[in-house]
């Protein structure tokens, strides 16, 4: 049986991160619904989505490009989580799981990208 994107640990962790971001953003003020909440959710969903889309491409170069986009979205989510703490919307301890997943996902994506582009 060939491996699908759903079998990839990085995709599974990205799904966990997206779920965690949805959970956390429910705690944000209602006036952030169309700003920070929406932006965080879109960026979080972008990570597993780009991993899946890249996996469906026919070339390793294209796959690496989508993984790179996922890595950028990971950095976006990380920054937004840190901003939520600075703004007092979330406690540092509330973001530890999500930030830990960001670190893990970032490392995995970096290794995968390097493998595909031969760095």
DRENDO-1510 file (C-alpha; in Angstrom, 1 decimal, always signed):
<recs>
REC; n; res; u; v; w
REC; 1; UNK; +0.0; +0.0; +0.0 .
REC; 2; UNK; +1.5; +3.4; -1.0 .
REC; 3; UNK; +1.8; +6.2; +1.5 .
REC; 4; UNK; -0.7; +9.0; +1.3 .
REC; 5; UNK; -0.4; +12.4; +2.9 .
REC; 6; UNK; -2.6; +11.2; +5.8 .
REC; 7; UNK; +0.1; +8.7; +6.7 .
REC; 8; UNK; +2.7; +11.5; +7.1 .
REC; 9; UNK; +3.5; +12.4; +10.7 .
REC; 10; UNK; +4.0; +16.0; +9.7 .
REC; 11; UNK; +0.5; +16.2; +8.2 .
REC; 12; UNK; -1.0; +14.5; +11.4 .
REC; 13; UNK; +0.8; +17.0; +13.6 .
REC; 14; UNK; -0.3; +19.9; +11.4 .
REC; 15; UNK; -3.9; +18.7; +11.8 .
REC; 16; UNK; -3.4; +18.6; +15.6 .
REC; 17; UNK; -2.1; +22.2; +15.4 .
REC; 18; UNK; -5.0; +23.4; +13.3 .
REC; 19; UNK; -7.4; +21.8; +15.8 .
REC; 20; UNK; -5.5; +23.4; +18.7 .
REC; 21; UNK; -5.6; +26.8; +17.0 .
REC; 22; UNK; -9.4; +26.5; +16.5 .
REC; 23; UNK; -9.7; +25.7; +20.2 .
REC; 24; UNK; -7.5; +28.6; +21.3 .
REC; 25; UNK; -9.2; +31.2; +19.0 .
REC; 26; UNK; -12.5; +30.5; +20.6 .
REC; 27; UNK; -11.1; +32.3; +23.6 .
REC; 28; UNK; -10.2; +35.5; +21.6 .
REC; 29; UNK; -12.4; +38.6; +21.9 .
REC; 30; UNK; -15.4; +38.7; +19.6 .
REC; 31; UNK; -14.1; +41.9; +18.0 .
REC; 32; UNK; -11.1; +39.9; +16.7 .
REC; 33; UNK; -13.4; +37.4; +14.9 .
REC; 34; UNK; -12.8; +38.9; +11.4 .
REC; 35; UNK; -9.2; +39.9; +12.2 .
REC; 36; UNK; -6.8; +37.8; +14.2 .
REC; 37; UNK; -9.1; +34.8; +14.8 .
REC; 38; UNK; -9.8; +34.5; +11.0 .
REC; 39; UNK; -6.2; +35.0; +10.1 .
REC; 40; UNK; -4.9; +32.4; +12.6 .
REC; 41; UNK; -7.4; +29.8; +11.5 .
REC; 42; UNK; -6.7; +30.3; +7.8 .
REC; 43; UNK; -2.9; +30.1; +8.4 .
REC; 44; UNK; -3.3; +27.0; +10.6 .
REC; 45; UNK; -5.5; +25.2; +8.0 .
REC; 46; UNK; -3.0; +26.2; +5.3 .
REC; 47; UNK; -0.3; +24.0; +6.9 .
REC; 48; UNK; -1.9; +20.5; +6.5 .
REC; 49; UNK; -3.6; +21.7; +3.3 .
REC; 50; UNK; -0.3; +22.6; +1.6 .
REC; 51; UNK; +1.3; +19.4; +2.8 .
REC; 52; UNK; -1.5; +17.4; +1.2 .
REC; 53; UNK; -1.5; +19.4; -2.0 .
REC; 54; UNK; +2.2; +19.1; -2.4 .
REC; 55; UNK; +2.0; +15.3; -1.8 .
REC; 56; UNK; -0.4; +15.2; -4.7 .
REC; 57; UNK; +2.0; +16.8; -7.1 .
REC; 58; UNK; +4.0; +15.0; -9.6 .
REC; 59; UNK; +7.4; +16.5; -9.0 .
REC; 60; UNK; +9.6; +16.8; -6.0 .
REC; 61; UNK; +10.3; +20.4; -6.8 .
REC; 62; UNK; +6.6; +21.2; -6.7 .
REC; 63; UNK; +6.2; +19.2; -3.5 .
REC; 64; UNK; +9.1; +21.2; -1.9 .
REC; 65; UNK; +7.4; +24.5; -2.9 .
REC; 66; UNK; +4.1; +23.5; -1.2 .
REC; 67; UNK; +6.1; +22.3; +1.9 .
REC; 68; UNK; +7.8; +25.7; +1.9 .
REC; 69; UNK; +4.4; +27.5; +1.8 .
REC; 70; UNK; +3.3; +25.3; +4.7 .
REC; 71; UNK; +6.5; +26.3; +6.6 .
REC; 72; UNK; +5.7; +29.9; +6.0 .
REC; 73; UNK; +2.2; +29.4; +7.4 .
REC; 74; UNK; +3.6; +27.7; +10.4 .
REC; 75; UNK; +5.7; +30.8; +11.1 .
REC; 76; UNK; +2.6; +32.9; +10.7 .
REC; 77; UNK; +0.7; +30.9; +13.2 .
REC; 78; UNK; +3.6; +31.0; +15.6 .
REC; 79; UNK; +3.8; +34.8; +15.4 .
REC; 80; UNK; +0.1; +35.2; +15.9 .
REC; 81; UNK; +0.1; +33.0; +19.0 .
REC; 82; UNK; +2.9; +35.1; +20.4 .
REC; 83; UNK; +1.0; +38.2; +19.6 .
REC; 84; UNK; -2.1; +36.8; +21.4 .
REC; 85; UNK; +0.0; +36.4; +24.5 .
REC; 86; UNK; +1.4; +40.0; +24.2 .
REC; 87; UNK; -2.1; +41.4; +23.8 .
REC; 88; UNK; -3.3; +39.5; +26.8 .
REC; 89; UNK; -5.8; +37.4; +24.9 .
REC; 90; UNK; -4.1; +34.1; +25.8 .
REC; 91; UNK; -1.8; +33.0; +28.6 .
REC; 92; UNK; +1.6; +31.8; +27.7 .
REC; 93; UNK; +0.8; +28.4; +29.3 .
REC; 94; UNK; -2.3; +28.1; +27.0 .
REC; 95; UNK; -0.1; +28.4; +23.9 .
REC; 96; UNK; +2.6; +25.8; +24.9 .
REC; 97; UNK; +1.0; +22.9; +23.1 .
REC; 98; UNK; +0.5; +24.8; +19.9 .
REC; 99; UNK; +3.9; +26.4; +20.0 .
REC; 100; UNK; +5.5; +23.0; +20.6 .
REC; 101; UNK; +3.7; +21.6; +17.6 .
REC; 102; UNK; +4.9; +24.6; +15.5 .
REC; 103; UNK; +8.5; +23.8; +16.5 .
REC; 104; UNK; +8.1; +20.1; +15.6 .
REC; 105; UNK; +6.3; +20.8; +12.3 .
REC; 106; UNK; +8.9; +23.4; +11.4 .
REC; 107; UNK; +11.8; +20.9; +11.9 .
REC; 108; UNK; +10.0; +18.2; +9.9 .
REC; 109; UNK; +9.2; +20.5; +7.0 .
REC; 110; UNK; +12.8; +21.8; +6.9 .
REC; 111; UNK; +14.1; +18.2; +6.7 .
REC; 112; UNK; +11.6; +17.3; +4.0 .
REC; 113; UNK; +12.3; +20.4; +1.9 .
REC; 114; UNK; +16.0; +19.8; +2.1 .
REC; 115; UNK; +15.6; +16.2; +1.0 .
REC; 116; UNK; +13.5; +17.2; -2.1 .
REC; 117; UNK; +15.7; +20.0; -3.3 .
REC; 118; UNK; +19.0; +18.4; -2.4 .
REC; 119; UNK; +20.3; +21.0; +0.0 .
</recs>
